[in-house]
Amino acid sequence: MNDLVRQHTALSDSDLEWLHLLVSEWQLLSDLSFADLVLWVPTKDGTRYVSVAQMRPNTGPTSYQDDMVGHLVPRGRRPLLDAALDEGRIVREGDPEWREEVPVRVESIPVRREGQVLGVIARNTNLLTVRTPSRLELTYLQSASDLAQMIAAGSFPFSGEQVDMDASPRVGDGLLRLDADGLVQYASPNALSAYHRLGLAADLVGQHLGRVTAELAPSRGPVDEALVKLASGWAPREAEVEGQECVIQLRTIPLKPKGERIGSLVLCRDVTELRRRERELITKDATIREIHHRVKNNLQTVAALLRLQARRLDSAPARAALEEAVRRVGSIAIVHETLSQTLDERVEFDSIVDRLLAMVTELSPGLVTGRRTGRFGVLTAEVATPLAMVLTELLQNALEHGFAPGEPGTLEVGAVRGRAAVSDGPQGTARDKLLITVRDTGRGIPAGFDPQTSGSLGLQIVRTLVVGELGGSFQMVPDPEGGTRVLLDLMIDGS
């Protein structure tokens, strides 16, 4: 809609924002009207209309099989649009139009904002299945008429009250019509069922909805007067009412077709199962975070025990082996500590790399410094844990074998992440290419050394994790500026 409005019309950004607010609400008007809605806006030169949005009803058959958005029609071809725009009033065709042997009732509703008519809503009702309307349908149609008059007067939608229609109750979920005093004039079967599940034993019609709702809410302390007002429909608000075994979501819409409040609509739906699942997810997330926290604590305990054992050994090689094991366990603990602080199984990996660099360079304080270039971004736990192990081994290997005792230098970890040239996975899941460089300024690779066949435990771990678990490639080459450069090429899930 933004592109069409800016390309073809002279509306301001604030006018466009009003149209967005209207479109976020007009599924309600479409469903209450059993009709298709098309929003037409005059072009800059005033000679044509452009359709910028369209809505089909959930409550009845459509009048438009094709998408109307982007169509241009000259002024004069649709007289109802001209009349609604020029006169600022709702205009209805006396006789229905026939479209492909389907009778369609056509109406035009001006869209007003601050006294200016911005465009026109064409309301088109398929009359093919018309019959004697029920009480529910009559209530729908009367409510739709009230809302249409409010749109024409510029009092609907409500400024600053943009609604997420995916999360709010809809017409079919349950509808109550209240009079100006908050008494229920009509309750749809779904609305009545929702209140029965909330604990209501009687009928709703004739009762004050605000007081009934407050009585059904848990009696923890004084009655919430705000809830009474809200459920009485005095203001456009949303709320949830929780009984002993039921949660009902309410949305109130004051009706002021002629400027004075004549009553209100209350949409409601039972969200008990939805909230139960949300609570289960929250509990699950908290449990997972607690597990990661406990795993981190257990790993730190293991590391402490290994460190204590190393101090009791007289053999220098054995002590060095245990110290290496302590660093390996520590790298895994860092990942679990980070996971324990997130809401999902994903971590910001740059902070982990920084901590790994600090942990390794502590072995040569003041001599070898570490730095990170580029960004790894967010990684899943399945990638972060083995990758942390790989970087620990490579950094530790570079520190031990790249520098002579007391020799200063630099360890650098670089990352370049970008969208892969191809996509794979289910339904073409996008993947990222992650190129990682681990570089040191030490003495370089010894003559005749082959990193792909080296029997050292550290490089065996790197090869196994990079190739076998991460599905990537691993190279160790001399750096042109001196020292050694390790290249890792990985494919990871995109974020």
Buried (B, 14 or more C-beta within 10 A) or exposed (E): BEEBBEEBBEBEEEBBBBBBBBBBBBBBBBBBBBBBBBBBBBBEEEEBBBBBBBBBBEBBBBBBEEEBBEBEBEBEEBEBBBBBBEEBEBBEEEEBEEBEEBBBBBBBBBBBBEEEBBBBBBBBBBBEEEEEEEEBBEBBBBBBBBBBBBBBBBBBBBBEBEBEBEEBBBBEBBBBBBBBEBBBBBBBEBBBBBBBBBBBEEEBEEBBBBBBBBEBBEEEEEEBEEBBBBBBBBBBBBBEBBBEEBBBBBBBBBBBBEEEBBBBBBBBBBBBEEBEEEEEEEEEBEEBBEEBBEBBBEBBEBBEEBBEBBEEEEEEEEBEBBBBBBBBBBBBBBBBBBBBEBEEBBBBBBEBBBBBBEBBBEBBEEBBBBEBEBBBBBBBBBBBBBBBBBBBBBBBBBBBBBBEEEEEBBBBBBBEBEEBEEEEEEEEEEBBBBBBBBBBBBBBBEEEEEBEEBEEBBBEBBBBBBEEBBEBEBEBEEBEEEBBBBBBBBBBBBE
